[in-house]
């Protein structure tokens, strides 16, 4: 057996160059590069290895460890989990900065490979710079913070240990049922230690993504459940996207007359124009899907975690007392939620198996004999277009069954905003203008606040994999870094980051990396001078506006209820070298979008958006912890609404 003498860090780089993915007969490299912010913890270890012999790995210079890891998450998602960029940081704060991104990746089941540096395994220089010391346990370092938020964790204290660690890391990163963040912590002294590695460790490794068929028993159960259903509803989740099963879902729904809704993770796996598509579902869903849910007797949950936003806190989906849930998933854990009958396997293969059996029986749902799906699609489309077209005229928002503003709207808030900020664009109309003006196949990226709700309800696209929403963690700060990751993954597509002012202020550092890489992204800042979504939640439950609006402190009251804080986001973008625009009217936004499409450099549009003009919920409810005792009448009323919903919600 031959050996190669090299450092542990050099072995990592050589190993990563030899990892490949095979899916449906297509083989491609798995690891395309490494994001890093070099620090003393690894610049002379892993940094030396990347400088000397990087192979095909491209090194990207991050600006914030969380931001670069968010970009890596988006890159992996845009490639449907089959290509990744690893991330490496120094010890201490550099490592801890990536913890939020690890959480985000694990919640969303996205592969994220992290190499945080660590203290000295020998402990001889202890305490080293940036080392956290715990007197009760000297083995604890900042890297231990990753343990609750990753799917695999390891610390390399001997150079030979990296072999089993990397093999296990690849096992998790390429496992569709266990996918998430992986942390391999690298003590800075061990990175430079050498070992005689066996040559076979560096052989080309092809990780096959298996399309597993359903067990015969589970398949039979699934078929019988569907045959007994009169009004089934299919939910298409992220697993449909990653399994490239969108066409199969459409074939299934058309064959048996089954309406299909999409989750945030699943959106754009199949076209919104599909005749059985009824849009988003749950708390951020639209009228069509949520209305049909009220009579659904079988939920066919394909590739979804069934979180509270999808199920409407187990109220939206479960109003029919006789409802049943069938879960098709590669993960046994996710497939047994909500007391579901599980059918474990690949979304595409399992649906094909079920179709073959159902065709033998001639099954059709009751929808096949009615125009119910067509009718509700028309109702929702009329409402969707109405909301997208709502503009502020100075006297409110006009008539309509559904109004794009929350009950906490007041003319005082509106007038204060117009006085201090000057914008009159409604959020829903802003989304509509963007949809009209950008390319049909452009990629839209968003994450937190009210924009995810507006996009799931109002955004339509027939372009596959053009909707990149991080809404498992609802992580503020993903939006701009995520746009960079999507652009690196799809350099020929225009990429748009739709980001609230709160998220922009929280994390915009990767704009510098986008400029450095000549990776054109278009950032549209929806500035309503507030953490608007949470302000709505706060005020809509009887609480005053406390520390959720961006206002100056009022010296008379001592509270944060003075004038709105004006931030010039266009100038911030100009500081990075971006082409900048400010839009305070619908016409200015439209013109800025048209001009931005012509630019070769990254652009930023500072879009001043009226507060409380997002699309409101449709037939939905979200369970939150409203105070059960309060001196405020509004809070007491909110609690009564919660208790009333809890009487109807399922408990599992």
C-alpha positions in Angstrom: 0.0 0.0 0.0 1.5 3.3 -1.1 1.4 6.4 1.2 1.7 10.1 0.7 3.2 12.3 3.4 1.4 15.6 3.8 -0.1 17.8 6.4 -3.6 17.3 7.7 -4.7 20.5 5.9 -3.2 19.4 2.7 -5.0 16.1 3.0 -8.3 17.9 3.3 -7.8 19.9 0.2 -6.7 16.8 -1.8 -9.7 14.8 -0.5 -12.2 17.5 -1.4 -10.9 17.6 -4.9 -11.8 13.9 -5.4 -15.5 14.0 -4.3 -18.2 13.6 -6.9 -21.9 13.3 -7.1 -23.8 10.9 -9.4 -27.6 11.5 -9.9 -29.7 10.1 -12.7 -26.6 9.1 -14.6 -25.0 12.6 -14.4 -21.6 12.8 -12.6 -20.2 16.1 -11.4 -17.8 17.4 -8.8 -19.4 17.9 -5.4 -17.1 20.5 -3.8 -16.5 23.5 -6.0 -14.6 25.8 -3.7 -14.1 27.2 -0.2 -15.3 30.5 1.3 -12.9 31.8 3.9 -11.9 34.7 6.0 -8.3 33.9 6.9 -7.3 34.3 10.5 -4.4 33.2 12.6 -6.3 29.9 13.3 -5.9 28.6 9.8 -4.1 31.0 7.5 -0.8 29.1 7.8 -2.5 25.7 8.0 -5.5 25.3 5.6 -4.5 28.5 4.0 -1.1 27.2 3.1 -2.6 24.0 1.6 -5.0 26.1 -0.6 -2.2 28.3 -1.8 0.1 25.5 -2.6 -2.1 23.0 -4.4 -5.8 23.9 -4.5 -6.7 21.7 -7.4 -10.1 22.8 -8.9 -11.2 24.4 -5.7 -11.8 28.1 -6.0 -11.1 30.2 -2.9 -13.7 32.9 -2.2 -13.0 35.8 0.2 -15.9 36.3 2.6 -16.5 39.4 4.6 -18.5 38.0 7.4 -18.4 34.3 8.4 -22.2 34.1 8.7 -22.7 35.9 5.4 -20.3 33.7 3.4 -21.9 30.5 4.9 -25.3 31.9 3.9 -23.9 32.3 0.4 -22.8 28.7 0.5 -26.2 27.5 1.5 -27.8 29.3 -1.4 -25.3 27.9 -3.8 -26.1 24.4 -2.7 -29.8 25.0 -2.9 -29.5 26.5 -6.4 -27.8 23.3 -7.4 -30.5 21.2 -5.7 -28.0 20.0 -3.1 -25.6 18.4 -5.6 -22.8 21.0 -5.5 -21.4 22.8 -2.5 -18.9 25.4 -1.5 -17.2 24.6 1.9 -16.5 27.3 4.5 -13.6 27.8 6.8 -13.0 30.3 9.6 -10.5 31.1 12.3 -11.1 30.2 15.9 -13.3 31.9 18.5 -15.5 34.6 17.0 -14.9 33.6 13.5 -16.1 30.1 14.3 -19.1 31.3 16.4 -20.2 33.6 13.5 -21.0 30.5 11.4 -23.3 29.0 14.0 -26.4 30.8 12.8 -25.7 29.6 9.2 -25.3 26.1 10.5 -28.7 26.3 12.1 -30.2 27.7 8.9 -28.7 24.9 6.8 -29.8 22.1 9.2 -33.3 23.4 9.5 -33.6 23.5 5.7 -31.8 20.2 5.1 -29.2 21.9 2.9 -25.6 20.5 2.8 -23.1 23.0 4.4 -19.6 21.9 5.1 -17.9 24.0 7.8 -14.2 23.9 8.9 -13.9 26.2 11.9 -10.4 26.4 13.3 -9.8 25.4 16.9 -7.4 25.9 19.8 -4.2 23.9 20.1 -4.7 20.1 20.6 -1.5 20.0 22.6 -2.7 22.8 24.9 0.8 24.0 25.3 0.3 27.7 24.3 -3.0 27.8 26.2 -4.8 30.1 26.6 -4.3 31.2 23.0 -5.8 34.3 21.5 -9.6 34.1 21.1 -9.8 30.9 23.2 -12.8 30.6 25.5 -11.8 29.0 28.8 -14.2 26.9 30.9 -12.7 26.0 34.2 -14.8 22.9 34.6 -14.0 21.5 31.2 -10.8 22.5 29.3 -11.9 20.6 26.2 -14.7 23.1 25.5 -14.0 25.6 22.7 -16.1 27.9 20.5 -16.5 24.9 18.1 -18.6 23.1 20.6 -21.3 25.7 19.9 -22.0 23.9 16.6 -23.1 20.6 18.3 -26.9 21.5 18.6 -27.2 22.9 15.1 -25.3 20.4 12.9 -26.1 16.8 11.6 -22.5 15.7 12.2 -19.7 17.1 14.4 -16.1 16.2 14.8 -12.8 17.6 16.2 -9.5 16.4 14.7 -6.9 16.0 17.5 -4.6 13.7 15.5 -3.9 14.1 11.7 -5.0 10.6 10.9 -8.4 11.2 12.4 -9.3 13.4 9.4 -9.8 10.3 7.3 -12.8 8.9 9.1 -14.1 12.4 9.8 -14.2 13.4 6.1 -15.8 10.1 5.1 -18.5 10.6 7.7 -18.9 14.2 6.6 -19.6 13.1 3.0 -22.0 10.5 4.2 -24.2 13.1 5.9 -23.8 15.8 3.2 -25.0 13.4 0.5 -27.8 11.7 2.4 -31.1 13.0 1.4 -32.7 12.0 4.6 -30.0 13.4 7.0 -28.7 16.3 5.0 -27.7 19.5 6.9 -24.7 21.3 8.3 -21.5 19.4 9.1 -18.8 20.7 11.4 -15.2 19.4 11.3 -13.2 21.4 13.8 -9.5 21.9 13.0 -7.1 22.6 15.9 -4.6 25.0 14.5 -1.5 23.0 15.4 -2.9 19.7 13.9 -3.5 21.5 10.6 0.2 21.7 10.1 1.1 18.2 11.4 2.1 15.6 8.8 1.1 12.0 8.4 1.7 9.2 5.9 -1.8 9.0 4.4 -2.7 5.9 2.3 -3.0 6.6 -1.4 -6.4 5.0 -1.5 -7.8 7.7 0.7 -7.5 10.2 -2.2 -9.0 8.0 -4.8 -12.0 9.4 -6.7 -15.1 8.9 -4.7 -18.5 9.0 -6.4 -21.4 9.5 -4.0 -24.6 8.1 -5.7 -27.8 9.8 -4.8 -30.2 6.8 -4.8 -33.8 7.0 -5.9 -35.3 4.6 -3.3 -38.6 2.9 -4.1 -41.2 2.5 -1.4 -41.6 -0.6 0.7 -44.3 -2.9 -0.6 -46.3 -2.6 2.6 -46.1 1.2 2.8 -46.9 1.5 -0.9 -50.1 -0.6 -0.5 -51.1 1.6 2.5 -50.6 4.7 0.5 -52.6 3.5 -2.5 -55.5 2.4 -0.3 -55.5 5.8 1.5 -55.7 7.7 -1.8 -58.4 5.4 -3.3 -60.5 6.1 -0.2 -60.1 9.9 -0.5 -62.8 12.0 -2.1 -61.0 15.3 -1.9 -57.2 14.9 -1.6 -54.7 17.7 -1.5 -51.0 17.3 -2.4 -48.4 19.5 -0.8 -45.2 19.9 -2.9 -42.3 20.6 -0.6 -38.6 21.1 -1.0 -38.1 17.4 -1.4 -39.9 17.6 -4.7 -37.5 20.3 -5.9 -34.4 18.4 -4.8 -35.6 15.1 -6.3 -36.4 16.9 -9.6 -39.9 15.5 -9.3 -41.9 18.5 -10.4 -43.1 16.9 -13.7 -44.0 13.7 -11.9 -46.1 15.7 -9.4 -47.9 17.4 -12.3 -48.5 14.1 -14.0 -50.0 12.6 -10.8 -52.3 15.6 -10.1 -53.6 15.7 -13.7 -54.2 12.0 -13.9 -56.2 11.8 -10.7 -57.6 15.4 -10.5 -55.7 16.4 -7.3 -55.0 20.0 -6.4 -51.4 20.8 -5.5 -50.0 23.5 -3.3 -46.4 24.5 -2.8 -44.4 25.3 0.3 -41.7 28.0 0.4 -39.0 25.4 -0.2 -40.9 23.7 -3.0 -42.0 26.8 -4.9 -40.8 26.8 -8.6 -40.4 23.0 -8.7 -43.4 23.1 -11.0 -45.0 26.0 -12.9 -47.6 28.2 -11.2 -49.6 28.1 -14.4 -50.2 24.4 -14.0 -54.0 23.9 -14.1 -54.1 22.0 -10.8 -51.7 24.4 -8.9 -53.5 26.3 -6.1 -50.6 28.3 -4.9 -49.0 28.7 -1.5 -50.4 27.0 1.6 -50.7 27.7 5.3 -49.9 30.9 7.2 -48.2 32.6 4.3 -50.5 30.9 1.8 -53.2 32.2 -0.5 -56.9 31.9 -0.6 -57.2 29.0 -3.0 -55.1 26.4 -1.2 -56.3 27.4 2.3 -59.9 27.4 1.2 -59.7 23.9 -0.3 -58.0 22.7 2.8 -61.2 23.2 4.8 -62.8 20.2 3.0 -59.7 18.1 2.3 -60.0 14.6 3.6 -56.4 13.5 2.7 -53.2 15.5 2.7 -50.5 14.0 0.6 -47.4 15.6 1.9 -44.5 15.1 -0.5 -41.0 16.2 0.7 -42.2 18.6 3.4 -41.4 18.9 7.1 -45.0 20.0 7.8 -43.9 22.9 10.0 -46.4 25.3 11.6 -46.4 27.7 8.7 -47.4 24.9 6.3 -50.1 23.4 8.5 -51.4 26.7 9.8 -50.4 25.6 13.3 -52.4 22.4 12.7 -55.6 24.4 12.1 -55.6 25.4 8.4 -55.0 21.9 7.1 -57.0 19.9 9.7 -60.5 21.4 9.8 -62.1 18.2 8.4 -62.5 16.0 11.5 -61.9 12.9 9.3 -58.8 14.1 7.7 -55.8 11.8 7.2 -52.2 12.5 6.3 -50.0 10.5 4.0 -46.3 11.6 4.1 -43.9 10.7 1.2 -40.4 11.5 2.3 -36.8 10.1 2.4 -36.7 11.0 6.1 -38.5 8.7 8.5 -38.4 11.5 11.1 -40.3 14.0 8.9 -42.6 11.3 7.5 -44.1 10.5 10.9 -45.2 14.0 11.8 -48.8 14.9 12.3 -49.6 11.3 13.0 -49.1 10.6 9.2 -49.0 7.3 7.5 -45.5 7.2 6.1 -44.2 6.1 2.7 -40.5 6.2 2.7 -38.7 6.8 -0.6 -37.7 9.2 -3.4 -40.5 11.6 -4.3 -40.4 10.9 -8.0 -40.1 7.1 -7.8 -42.8 6.7 -5.1 -45.3 8.9 -6.9 -44.6 6.8 -10.1 -45.2 3.6 -8.1 -48.5 5.0 -6.7 -49.6 6.2 -10.1 -49.1 2.7 -11.6 -51.3 1.1 -8.9 -54.0 3.8 -8.9 -54.4 3.6 -12.7 -55.3 0.0 -12.4 -58.3 0.9 -10.2 -59.4 3.9 -12.4 -59.3 6.2 -9.4 -60.3 9.8 -9.8 -61.0 12.4 -7.1 -64.4 14.1 -6.8 -62.7 17.2 -8.3 -62.7 15.4 -11.7 -66.5 15.8 -12.0 -66.6 19.5 -10.9 -65.0 22.8 -11.8 -64.1 23.5 -8.2 -60.4 23.7 -8.7 -60.8 25.9 -11.8 -63.3 28.2 -10.1 -61.2 28.7 -7.0 -58.1 29.4 -9.1 -60.0 32.1 -11.0 -61.2 33.7 -7.7 -57.7 33.7 -6.3 -56.1 35.0 -9.5 -58.5 38.0 -9.5 -57.7 38.7 -5.9 -53.9 38.3 -6.4 -54.0 40.8 -9.3 -56.1 43.2 -7.3 -53.7 43.2 -4.4 -50.7 43.5 -6.6 -52.3 46.6 -8.2 -53.2 48.4 -5.0 -51.7 51.9 -4.9 -51.9 54.6 -2.2 -54.0 57.5 -3.4 -53.9 59.5 -0.2 -57.3 58.4 1.0 -56.6 54.7 1.9 -56.7 51.6 -0.2 -60.1 51.4 -1.7 -62.7 48.7 -1.6 -62.2 44.9 -1.7 -63.0 41.7 0.1 -59.4 41.3 1.1 -57.3 44.4 1.8 -53.5 44.4 1.8 -53.0 45.8 5.2 -53.3 44.5 8.8 -55.8 45.6 11.4 -53.2 47.7 13.1 -53.1 50.1 10.1 -53.7 53.7 10.9 -53.6 56.9 8.9 -51.3 58.4 11.5 -48.6 55.8 10.9 -49.0 56.4 7.1 -48.8 60.2 7.4 -45.8 60.1 9.7 -44.0 57.8 7.3 -44.8 60.0 4.2 -43.6 63.1 6.2 -40.3 61.6 7.3 -39.4 59.1 4.6 -41.4 60.3 1.6 -42.3 57.0 -0.1 -45.8 56.0 -1.3 -45.1 52.6 -2.8 -47.3 49.8 -1.3 -45.4 46.6 -0.6 -47.7 44.4 -2.6 -47.6 46.7 -5.5 -43.9 46.8 -5.3 -43.8 43.0 -5.6 -46.1 43.2 -8.6 -44.0 45.8 -10.4 -40.9 43.7 -9.9 -42.6 40.6 -11.2 -43.7 42.5 -14.3 -40.3 44.1 -15.1 -37.7 41.4 -14.4 -36.9 38.5 -16.7 -39.2 35.5 -16.6 -36.4 33.2 -15.6 -34.7 35.6 -13.1 -34.0 34.1 -9.7 -35.6 35.9 -6.7 -34.1 35.5 -3.2 -35.7 36.4 0.1 -35.8 35.2 3.7 -37.4 37.0 6.5 -40.1 39.6 7.5 -43.3 40.2 5.5 -41.7 39.6 2.1 -41.9 35.8 2.3 -45.6 36.0 2.8 -46.1 38.4 -0.1 -43.9 36.3 -2.4 -45.5 32.9 -1.5 -49.0 34.5 -2.0 -48.4 36.8 -4.9 -45.3 35.7 -6.9 -45.9 33.4 -9.8 -43.3 31.8 -12.1 -43.0 29.0 -14.6 -39.2 29.1 -14.5 -37.8 26.0 -12.8 -35.8 26.6 -9.6 -36.1 30.4 -9.9 -37.6 30.9 -6.3 -35.0 30.8 -3.6 -36.7 31.4 -0.2 -35.0 30.7 3.1 -38.0 30.2 5.4 -37.2 27.3 7.5 -35.1 29.5 9.9 -36.6 32.8 8.6 -33.1 34.0 9.0 -32.6 37.8 8.6 -29.4 38.4 6.8 -29.7 35.6 4.3 -31.1 37.7 1.5 -28.0 39.4 0.1 -25.5 36.6 0.7 -28.1 34.2 -0.7 -28.3 36.3 -3.9 -24.5 36.0 -4.2 -24.7 32.2 -3.8 -27.4 31.9 -6.4 -25.4 34.1 -8.8 -22.3 32.0 -8.3 -24.4 28.9 -9.0 -26.3 30.4 -12.0 -24.0 33.1 -13.5 -26.1 33.4 -16.6 -29.3 34.4 -14.7 -30.3 37.7 -13.3 -30.6 37.4 -9.5 -32.7 39.7 -7.3 -32.5 40.0 -3.6 -35.7 41.3 -2.0 -34.7 42.4 1.4 -36.3 44.5 4.2 -34.4 47.4 5.7 -34.0 45.5 9.0 -32.3 42.5 7.3 -30.2 44.8 5.1 -28.8 46.6 8.2 -28.2 43.3 9.9 -26.0 41.7 7.2 -24.9 43.3 3.9 -21.2 42.6 4.0 -21.2 40.1 1.1 -22.0 42.9 -1.3 -18.2 43.5 -1.2 -17.6 39.9 -2.3 -20.2 40.2 -5.1 -18.4 43.2 -6.4 -15.0 41.5 -6.0 -16.2 38.5 -8.0 -18.0 40.6 -10.7 -21.1 38.6 -9.8 -23.9 41.0 -10.7 -26.8 40.9 -8.2 -29.7 43.3 -7.9 -30.7 44.3 -4.4 -34.1 45.8 -3.8 -34.4 47.2 -0.3 -38.0 47.4 0.9 -37.6 50.2 3.4 -40.6 50.7 5.6 -38.5 52.0 8.5 -39.5 49.1 10.7 -39.2 45.5 11.5 -42.6 45.6 9.8 -43.7 42.0 10.1 -43.1 41.9 13.8 -44.6 45.3 14.3 -47.7 43.9 12.6 -47.7 40.9 14.9 -47.1 43.1 17.9 -49.9 45.6 17.2 -52.3 43.0 15.8 -52.2 41.3 19.2 -53.1 44.4 21.2 -49.6 45.5 22.1 -48.3 49.0 21.3 -45.5 49.7 18.9 -42.4 49.0 21.1 -38.9 49.0 19.5 -40.1 47.6 16.2 -40.2 50.8 14.2 -37.0 52.7 13.2 -37.8 55.9 15.1 -35.7 58.4 17.0 -36.1 58.5 20.7 -38.7 61.1 21.8 -37.1 63.3 24.5 -40.6 64.2 25.8 -41.8 60.6 26.3 -38.5 58.9 26.6 -39.8 56.2 24.1 -38.7 55.3 20.6 -41.8 57.0 19.1 -40.3 60.1 17.5 -39.7 60.8 13.9 -38.8 57.9 11.6 -35.1 57.3 11.0 -34.2 58.0 7.3 -31.5 55.7 5.9 -30.1 56.3 2.5 -29.6 52.7 1.3 -28.7 53.9 -2.2 -25.6 55.7 -0.8 -24.6 52.6 1.1 -24.7 50.6 -2.2 -22.7 53.3 -3.9 -20.1 52.9 -1.3 -19.6 49.3 -2.4 -19.4 50.4 -6.0 -23.0 49.5 -7.0 -25.2 51.4 -9.4 -27.8 52.9 -7.1 -31.4 54.1 -7.4 -33.9 55.6 -5.0 -37.6 54.9 -5.7 -40.4 56.6 -3.8 -43.2 56.1 -6.3 -44.3 53.1 -8.4 -43.2 54.9 -11.5 -39.7 55.5 -10.1 -39.4 51.8 -9.1 -40.5 50.6 -12.5 -37.9 52.9 -14.2 -35.1 51.8 -11.8 -35.8 48.1 -12.6 -35.7 48.8 -16.3 -32.4 50.6 -16.0 -30.9 48.0 -13.6 -31.4 45.3 -16.2 -29.1 47.1 -18.6 -26.3 47.4 -16.1 -23.3 45.0 -16.0 -22.5 45.9 -12.4 -24.5 45.0 -9.2 -27.4 47.4 -8.5 -29.3 48.5 -5.5 -32.8 50.1 -5.5 -33.7 51.9 -2.3 -37.5 51.3 -2.4 -39.4 53.4 0.2 -42.4 51.3 1.0 -45.4 52.4 3.1 -45.8 50.5 6.3 -48.5 47.9 6.7 -49.2 47.4 3.0 -48.3 43.8 2.7 -50.8 41.1 1.7 -52.8 40.0 4.7 -53.5 36.3 5.6 -56.1 34.2 3.9 -58.1 31.7 5.9 -55.1 31.1 8.1 -53.9 31.2 11.7 -50.5 31.1 13.5 -50.2 30.0 17.0 -48.1 32.4 19.1 -47.7 32.8 22.8 -50.0 35.7 23.6 -50.2 36.7 27.3 -53.0 34.9 29.1 -53.2 37.7 31.7 -53.1 41.4 30.8 -54.4 44.8 31.8 -54.9 45.7 28.1 -58.2 44.9 26.4 -56.5 44.3 23.0 -54.2 41.7 24.4 -57.1 40.0 26.2 -59.1 39.9 22.9 -56.1 38.4 21.1 -55.8 35.7 23.7 -59.4 34.9 23.3 -58.8 34.4 19.6 -55.9 32.1 20.3 -57.9 30.0 22.7 -60.8 29.7 20.2 -58.4 28.4 17.5 -56.7 26.0 19.9 -60.1 24.3 20.5 -60.1 23.4 16.8 -56.4 22.8 16.2 -55.1 19.2 16.2 -52.7 18.1 18.9 -49.8 15.7 18.1 
